[in-house]
Amino acid sequence: MKYKDKIIYMEGIITKVEDGAVEIDFKGRLGHIKVPLRMLITDYPLKVGQEVGLNMSFLEVLSPEVNEHYLSTLMRNKRDKEVEK
């Protein structure tokens, strides 16, 4: 990374619990994130409305180039979903 890391503590509320993921709204209108359950550390059963905290840093774009492999996979998945409808 080109810039020195700046860790920011953030809090949020669990808005959805699925079989393999949890959705969280950040406090202060800072956005929404969906993470796999394996990324959560907890001693409690997960419930909608519970508060969570995390340390977050800024995301950095690594290159101006597009990764053609991932782009083609995304486009193929999008086409497949449209065909299913």
Sequence and secondary structure as in RCSB ss.txt:
>XXXX:A:sequence
MKYKDKIIYMEGIITKVEDGAVEIDFKGRLGHIKVPLRMLITDYPLKVGQEVGLNMSFLEVLSPEVNEHYLSTLM
RNKRDKEVEK
>XXXX:A:secstr
  S    EEEEEEEEEE SSEEEEEETTS  EEEEEGGG   SS   TT EEEEEE       SS  HHHHHHHH
HHHHHHHHH 
